Amino acid sequence: MLPGTPGLTLAEVRHVLVPGRGRNRDGTGLNLEGEARCRLAVELAVPGRIVCSGYKSPIDHKGRAWTSPEGEVFQGIPEADLMRSWLLDAGVPPEVIGVERHSVDTVSNLLRSEHEGHFGGGQPVAIVAQRGHLSRILSVIAPRTLRRPYLGVVAPGEPRESPLAAPVSWLVGAALPRDARAAIAAVERRSRLLWRTAEHLGKRDYY
């Protein structure tokens, strides 16, 4: 476990947040790190919700057109829906699972999950991710985006974090508007701009 809100213990946690970590190579399934996060979310056996958050990175161009139950069309299956499918296969009741399928980076994962009502109430949440990603979430992102107590639980696996990841997250989440919708729009606009710049400079893949 990694600390977040001072004094919060795992026994006090009521919800789990599973931020996306990427899809497989054809956009039809989770990668190994995403599966490990889902497995850990089940093992925690919290009494509240498991919120799956994420669409895809702006430079993830994989997958055929996919239509959500609400009729929205996405490029490939969103990470959140892939996580939901994994959890359902693991026996998690559908009413326990929250799906946030529009965010495009970790900052918007947390912003949308918090401000679009995916948890309900203000009870504490455990964020599950691999250590490098989780450390960035707890130190840079969660203090600016969550309005509830939080802590982190380390998932197996250790995908390498770029040394630029933390500064980029800080930049994306800096000086946000107080209005939640405006803050989400600002974060996702900045994230798309930065990812497309990275793509232009030669980064071609995101899994």
Order of alpha helices (4+ residues) and beta strands (2+ residues): beta-alpha-beta-beta-beta-alpha-beta-alpha-beta-alpha-alpha-beta-alpha-alpha
